[in-house]
Amino acid sequence: MNLLRALATTSSMTLLSRILGYVRDAMIAHTFGAGGLTDAFFVAFRLPNLLRRLFAEGAFSQAFVPILAEYKTRAGHDATRNLVDHTATALCVALFITTLLGVIFAPQVIWISAPGFSSDSYKFSIAVQLLQVTFPYILFISLVSLAAGVLNTYHQFWVPAFTPVLLNLSFIACALLLAPWLDTPIMALAWGAFLGGVLQLLFQLPFLKRINMLPRLRWDLSDPGLRRILGLMGPAVVGVSVGQVSLLISTMFASYLPSGSVSWLFYADRLMEFPTGLLGAALGTILLPSLVKHHTDGDQERYSSLLDWGLRVTLLLTLPAAVGLAVCAVPLISTLFLRGAFGAHDLWQVREALLAYSLGLTGLIAVKILAPAYYARQDMRTPVRIAIFTLVICQVMNAFLIGPFAHAGLALSTGLGACINAGLLLRGLLHRKIYSPQAGWGIFILKLTISLCVLSSVLWWLSQDINFWLNASSWQRVLRMILIMVAASVSYFGTLALLGFRLKDFNRRAA
């Protein structure tokens, strides 16, 4: 399988999901704005999302995928299927208990995660109700992540990439059809999350059955593969929880800031998720199985070469995205959100957060490439130590930056922390000689810099008519935004082509 083609397929499915996600967010912004109730929903939905990233896409997948890929390579189909059965059963039991506790203790969870809400009894009560409906999402989406790990190991990359589309469709349908019938319309979003989790799980089951990997409920904690997964999950939980704890602390800080701060950070973060999901998550997903295979085979040269390829593709695609988010912040935010209850004041506040986030975009995506280089070797401890150090640094920056920059200071510390994390991960790989840069990096960076300068000039020239973006109709903004995107793509990739970049130079076969 060609990794560049796999990246294109995975990214295209992710692009569809992100587009629908922005339709969803635009609908939320238009209908509910950026006030107290949307703050309550974003806090309530962020908590099961936090646990999803911690247990499912985070610690669990980091421990599960390398072991699964090793079994697939060395142990054969029957042993691999037994591992999937025993792992799925243990995960189901743990998730059911977690979900039950989350629903029962929802008031305490909201009080801990957003203590600023306690001064407004109505806002606090709505947040609790929202959390009780959304918390079962962790059960469904974690099982979805297990299925995704299996499908990605068998190179079925498009299925997990397409799956989030169903969540966004569920949100949109519930907001349109259910909200008008509810006494508290914001509750429709909570039911959208619940239904979306169910639909995503049901969608993946036929594909698991097709590769004969549909899990059977079989309890066996003595399975050596499962015990290895559980052993790796210990440090992995600590490592992943560091990032999620940092996010939770930022939410706690934001809950004390003016009403709307949580929502402003959310909308800016949603814009950041476009390139991080489209590039970072996709690259990390397609690289990990091949990295595990090279490590299992003892092929250090191909292991290092694959990392080098991943880093070059990361810079090639991430840096222009960061420039675009920073230079075109007002056009992007106004095109997507400026309508209905979302006003000009909200636009400028989201812009501040987006500018701060964009400084760390390359770091955020690089971490998703560099961390799997450790996971593939079943080294969880090094990323954990680096993540803990980064957490401490982020909180120090929060303390200094929240005063002068308010919510944007929280975004800035997150972005800078990601760059520190990525830098330390890269330093560790170089120091241990796990990664050796291939020849040509100097000329690569020079050509990339020239192309980025051209891109920045084009974007600045086309996007700086602020009055247009504030006063134009939605369709006028959409058409102008499309023009800017086309011009940006032509100028950037055209300059790269003139400087000698060719698509075939980035072709790479999967292991």
C-alpha positions in Angstrom: 0.0 0.0 0.0 1.3 3.5 -0.9 1.4 5.6 2.3 0.9 8.8 0.4 -2.3 7.4 -1.2 -3.4 6.1 2.2 -2.8 9.5 3.7 -4.9 11.1 0.9 -7.7 8.6 1.4 -7.7 9.0 5.2 -7.5 12.8 5.0 -10.3 13.0 2.5 -12.6 11.1 4.8 -11.5 13.3 7.7 -12.1 16.3 5.5 -15.7 15.3 5.0 -16.1 14.8 8.7 -14.5 18.2 9.4 -16.7 20.0 6.9 -19.8 18.5 8.5 -18.3 19.4 11.9 -18.1 23.0 10.9 -21.7 22.9 9.6 -22.5 21.5 13.1 -20.6 24.2 14.9 -22.0 27.0 12.6 -25.5 25.7 13.5 -24.6 25.7 17.2 -23.2 29.2 16.9 -26.2 30.5 15.0 -28.7 28.9 17.3 -27.1 29.2 20.7 -24.3 31.7 20.3 -21.5 31.8 22.9 -23.3 32.3 26.1 -23.8 30.4 29.4 -25.8 27.5 28.0 -23.2 26.7 25.3 -20.5 27.0 27.9 -22.4 24.3 29.9 -22.7 22.0 26.9 -19.1 22.4 25.9 -18.0 21.5 29.4 -20.3 18.6 29.6 -19.3 17.2 26.2 -15.6 17.9 26.9 -15.6 15.5 29.8 -16.5 12.3 28.0 -14.3 13.5 25.2 -11.5 13.8 27.7 -12.0 10.2 28.8 -12.3 9.1 25.2 -8.9 10.5 24.5 -7.5 9.2 27.7 -8.8 5.6 27.6 -9.7 5.0 24.0 -7.7 7.0 21.4 -5.0 7.7 24.0 -3.6 5.2 26.4 -5.6 2.2 25.2 -4.8 2.6 21.4 -1.1 3.4 22.2 -0.8 0.1 24.1 -3.2 -2.0 22.0 -2.1 -1.2 18.4 1.6 -2.1 18.8 0.8 -5.4 20.5 -2.0 -6.2 17.9 0.3 -5.4 15.0 3.0 -7.7 16.6 0.5 -10.5 17.0 -0.7 -10.1 13.4 2.9 -10.3 12.1 4.1 -13.1 14.3 1.3 -15.1 16.0 -1.2 -15.7 13.2 -4.9 -15.0 12.8 -6.3 -17.2 15.6 -4.1 -15.8 18.3 -4.8 -12.3 17.0 -8.5 -12.8 17.1 -8.3 -14.2 20.7 -6.4 -11.1 21.7 -9.1 -8.9 20.2 -11.9 -10.9 22.0 -10.3 -10.8 25.4 -9.3 -7.1 25.1 -12.8 -6.0 23.9 -14.5 -7.9 26.8 -12.2 -6.3 29.4 -12.7 -2.9 27.9 -16.5 -3.3 27.9 -16.6 -4.1 31.6 -14.3 -1.2 32.5 -16.2 1.3 30.3 -19.6 0.2 31.7 -18.5 0.8 35.3 -16.9 4.2 34.3 -20.1 5.3 32.5 -22.3 4.3 35.5 -20.2 6.2 37.9 -20.1 9.2 35.6 -23.9 9.4 35.4 -24.4 9.0 39.2 -21.7 11.5 40.2 -22.4 14.1 37.4 -23.0 17.0 39.9 -19.6 16.4 41.6 -17.9 16.0 38.3 -19.2 19.4 37.0 -18.3 21.0 40.3 -14.7 19.8 40.0 -14.2 20.5 36.3 -16.0 23.9 36.1 -16.1 25.3 39.6 -17.0 28.7 38.3 -20.4 27.4 37.3 -21.4 26.9 40.9 -22.2 30.6 41.3 -25.0 30.2 38.8 -27.4 27.5 39.9 -29.3 27.3 36.6 -26.2 27.0 34.5 -24.8 24.4 36.9 -28.0 22.4 36.8 -28.1 22.4 33.0 -24.5 21.3 32.8 -25.3 18.3 35.1 -28.2 17.2 33.0 -26.1 17.6 29.8 -23.3 15.5 31.3 -25.7 12.7 32.4 -26.9 12.3 28.8 -23.5 12.7 27.1 -21.5 10.5 29.5 -22.5 7.2 27.9 -20.8 8.5 24.7 -17.5 7.3 26.3 -18.8 3.7 26.3 -19.7 3.7 22.6 -16.8 5.8 21.3 -14.2 3.8 23.2 -15.5 0.6 21.5 -15.4 2.5 18.2 -11.7 3.3 18.9 -11.0 -0.4 19.6 -12.6 -1.3 16.3 -10.6 1.5 14.6 -7.3 0.1 16.0 -8.1 -3.3 14.5 -9.2 -1.9 11.1 -6.2 0.4 10.8 -3.9 -2.5 11.6 -5.5 -4.4 8.7 -5.0 -1.3 6.5 -8.7 -0.4 6.4 -7.9 3.2 7.0 -10.9 4.8 5.4 -13.5 3.2 7.6 -12.4 4.8 11.0 -11.7 8.0 9.1 -15.3 8.2 7.8 -16.9 7.1 11.1 -17.0 10.6 12.8 -19.2 11.8 9.9 -22.0 10.0 11.6 -21.5 11.9 14.9 -21.8 15.3 13.0 -24.9 14.1 11.1 -26.4 13.1 14.4 -25.7 16.5 16.0 -27.1 18.4 13.0 -30.3 16.2 12.9 -31.0 16.6 16.6 -30.3 20.3 16.5 -32.8 20.8 13.6 -35.5 18.2 14.4 -35.3 17.7 18.2 -34.4 21.1 19.7 -37.7 22.8 18.8 -39.6 20.2 20.8 -37.6 20.4 24.0 -38.2 22.7 26.9 -34.4 23.2 27.1 -33.3 23.2 23.5 -29.6 22.8 24.3 -30.4 19.3 25.5 -30.8 18.3 21.8 -27.0 18.5 21.5 -26.5 16.0 24.3 -28.9 13.5 22.7 -27.0 14.1 19.4 -23.8 13.0 21.1 -25.5 9.9 22.6 -27.0 8.9 19.2 -23.8 9.6 17.4 -21.9 7.2 19.6 -24.3 4.4 18.9 -24.3 5.0 15.1 -20.5 5.1 14.9 -20.2 1.7 16.7 -22.9 0.1 14.5 -21.3 1.3 11.3 -17.9 -0.4 12.0 -19.2 -3.8 13.0 -19.8 -5.1 9.4 -16.2 -4.2 8.5 -14.9 -6.1 11.5 -16.9 -9.1 10.5 -15.6 -8.9 6.9 -12.0 -9.4 8.1 -13.2 -12.0 10.7 -12.3 -9.8 13.6 -15.8 -9.1 15.1 -15.1 -9.4 18.9 -16.8 -12.1 20.9 -17.4 -11.5 24.6 -14.8 -13.8 26.2 -13.4 -13.0 29.7 -9.8 -14.0 30.2 -7.5 -11.7 32.1 -4.8 -14.4 31.9 -4.3 -13.8 28.2 -0.5 -12.8 28.0 -1.2 -10.3 25.2 -3.9 -8.6 27.2 -1.6 -8.5 30.3 1.0 -6.8 28.2 -1.5 -4.3 27.0 -2.6 -3.6 30.5 1.1 -3.3 31.6 1.7 -0.7 28.8 -1.4 1.2 29.6 -0.2 2.2 33.1 2.5 4.6 31.9 0.4 5.4 28.8 -2.5 6.5 31.0 -0.2 8.9 32.8 1.2 10.2 29.6 -2.1 10.9 27.9 -3.8 12.1 31.1 -1.1 14.9 31.3 -2.4 16.5 28.1 -6.0 16.0 29.2 -5.3 17.3 32.7 -3.8 20.4 31.1 -7.0 20.8 29.0 -9.1 20.4 32.1 -7.1 23.0 34.0 -7.5 25.4 31.2 -11.3 24.9 31.3 -11.2 25.5 35.0 -9.3 28.8 34.4 -11.7 29.8 31.6 -14.8 29.1 33.8 -13.7 32.1 36.0 -13.2 34.4 33.0 -16.1 36.4 31.4 -19.1 34.4 30.2 -18.4 33.0 26.7 -14.6 32.4 27.3 -15.1 28.6 27.3 -17.0 28.9 24.0 -14.5 31.2 22.4 -11.7 28.7 23.2 -13.9 25.9 21.8 -14.6 27.6 18.5 -10.9 28.4 18.1 -10.0 24.8 19.0 -12.5 23.5 16.4 -10.6 25.5 13.7 -7.4 24.0 15.0 -8.8 20.5 14.8 -9.2 20.8 11.1 -5.4 20.5 10.3 -4.6 18.5 13.4 -7.2 15.8 12.4 -6.6 16.1 8.7 -2.8 15.8 9.0 -1.6 14.8 12.4 -4.1 12.1 13.3 -4.1 10.7 9.7 -0.3 10.6 9.6 0.0 9.0 13.0 -2.6 6.4 12.1 -1.0 5.3 8.9 2.6 5.4 10.2 2.2 3.3 13.4 1.5 -0.2 11.9 4.5 0.2 9.5 6.7 1.5 12.3 5.8 -1.5 14.4 6.5 -3.9 11.5 10.0 -2.3 10.9 10.8 -2.5 14.6 9.6 -6.1 14.8 11.8 -7.0 11.8 14.8 -5.1 13.3 15.0 -2.9 10.2 16.3 0.3 11.9 17.2 2.0 8.6 13.7 1.8 7.2 12.3 2.7 10.6 14.4 6.0 10.6 13.6 6.6 6.9 9.9 6.3 7.5 10.1 8.8 10.4 12.0 11.2 8.2 9.3 11.0 5.5 6.6 11.6 8.1 8.4 14.7 9.4 8.9 16.2 6.0 5.3 15.7 5.0 4.3 17.2 8.4 6.2 20.4 7.7 5.2 20.6 4.1 1.5 20.6 5.0 1.4 22.0 8.5 3.3 25.2 8.1 1.0 26.6 5.4 -2.0 25.6 7.5 -0.5 27.6 10.5 0.1 30.6 8.2 -3.4 30.4 6.8 -5.0 30.2 10.3 -3.1 33.2 11.5 -3.4 35.5 8.5 -7.0 34.5 7.6 -8.4 34.3 11.1 -11.1 36.9 10.6 -12.2 35.6 7.1 -12.4 32.0 8.5 -14.3 32.8 11.7 -16.7 35.2 10.0 -17.4 32.7 7.1 -18.1 29.8 9.5 -19.7 31.5 12.5 -20.6 35.1 12.1 -24.4 34.9 12.0 -27.4 34.7 14.4 -26.4 34.8 18.1 -22.7 34.8 17.2 -21.7 38.5 16.9 -18.7 40.7 16.1 -17.5 40.7 19.7 -17.4 36.9 19.6 -15.5 37.0 16.3 -12.7 39.1 17.8 -12.4 37.0 20.9 -12.2 33.8 18.9 -9.6 35.4 16.6 -7.4 36.2 19.6 -7.5 32.5 20.7 -6.9 31.3 17.1 -3.9 33.4 16.6 -2.4 32.1 19.9 -3.3 28.5 19.0 -1.8 28.8 15.5 1.7 29.4 16.9 1.7 25.8 18.2 0.0 24.0 15.3 3.2 22.5 14.0 4.1 21.2 17.5 0.6 19.8 18.0 0.9 17.8 14.7 4.6 16.9 15.1 3.8 15.2 18.5 1.3 12.9 16.7 4.2 11.8 14.4 7.0 11.6 17.0 5.1 9.9 19.8 4.2 6.8 17.7 8.0 6.4 17.1 8.2 5.6 20.8 4.9 3.6 21.0 6.0 1.4 18.1 9.0 0.3 20.2 6.6 -0.2 23.2 8.4 2.6 25.0 5.7 4.5 26.9 7.9 5.9 29.7 9.9 8.4 27.7 6.8 10.2 26.3 5.3 10.2 29.8 8.2 11.9 31.3 8.3 14.5 28.6 4.5 15.0 28.9 4.7 15.6 32.6 7.5 18.2 32.2 5.4 19.9 29.5 2.3 20.0 31.8 4.3 21.8 34.5 5.7 24.3 32.0 2.1 24.9 30.6 0.7 25.7 34.0 3.5 28.1 34.7 2.8 29.8 31.4 -0.9 29.8 32.2 -0.2 31.7 35.4 1.8 34.4 33.5 -0.3 34.6 30.4 -3.9 34.6 31.6 -3.5 38.0 33.2 -2.5 40.0 30.2 -4.2 37.9 27.5 -7.2 36.3 29.3 -8.6 33.3 27.4 -6.0 33.8 24.5 -3.3 33.3 27.1 -4.6 29.8 27.8 -4.5 29.0 24.1 -1.0 30.4 23.8 0.3 28.2 26.6 -1.2 25.2 25.0 0.4 25.9 21.6 3.8 26.7 23.1 3.6 23.6 25.3 3.0 21.4 22.2 6.1 22.9 20.6 8.2 22.1 23.7 6.7 18.6 23.8 7.6 17.9 20.1 11.1 19.4 20.5 11.9 17.1 23.5 10.5 14.0 21.7 12.6 14.8 18.7 15.7 15.4 20.8 15.2 12.0 22.5 14.9 10.2 19.1 18.1 11.9 17.9 20.0 11.3 21.1 19.2 7.5 21.0 20.0 7.4 17.3 16.5 5.9 16.7 16.1 8.6 14.1 18.8 9.9 11.8 17.8 12.8 9.5 18.2 11.9 5.8 20.2 14.1 3.4 18.7 17.2 1.9 17.1 18.9 4.9 18.8 22.2 4.4 17.6 22.8 0.8 14.2 21.4 1.8 13.8 24.1 4.5 15.0 26.8 2.2 12.5 25.9 -0.5 9.7 25.6 2.0 10.5 29.0 3.5 10.4 30.7 0.1 7.0 29.0 -0.7 5.6 30.1 2.7 6.7 33.7 2.1 4.8 33.7 -1.2 1.8 32.1 0.4 1.7 34.7 3.3 1.9 37.6 0.8 -1.1 36.2 -1.2 -3.2 35.6 1.8 -2.5 39.0 3.3 -3.4 40.8 0.0 -6.7 38.9 -0.4 -8.0 38.8 3.2 -7.4 42.2 4.9 -10.6 44.0 3.9 -12.1 43.7 7.5 -15.2 45.7 6.7 -16.1 43.2 4.0 -15.9 40.2 6.3 -18.0 41.9 9.0 -20.7 43.2 6.7 -21.0 40.9 3.7 -23.7 38.2 3.4 -22.9 34.6 4.2 -22.7 33.6 0.6 -20.4 36.5 -0.3 -18.0 35.5 2.5 -18.1 31.8 1.3 -17.4 32.7 -2.3 -14.5 35.0 -1.3 -13.1 32.4 1.1 -13.2 29.8 -1.7 -11.3 32.3 -3.9 -8.7 32.8 -1.2 -8.2 29.0 -0.7 -7.8 28.4 -4.4 -5.3 31.3 -4.7 -3.4 30.1 -1.6 -3.2 26.5 -2.9 -2.0 27.6 -6.4 0.6 30.0 -5.0 2.0 27.6 -2.4 2.1 24.4 -4.4 2.9 26.3 -7.6 6.0 27.8 -5.9 7.0 24.4 -4.6 6.7 22.9 -8.1 8.9 25.7 -9.6 11.5 25.0 -6.9 11.6 21.4 -7.9 9.2 19.6 -5.6 7.4 16.6 -7.2 4.6 14.5 -5.8 6.5 11.2 -6.7 9.3 12.3 -4.4 7.0 11.7 -1.4 5.7 8.3 -2.4 6.4 5.6 0.2 5.2 2.0 0.6 3.7 0.7 3.8 5.5 -2.1 5.5 
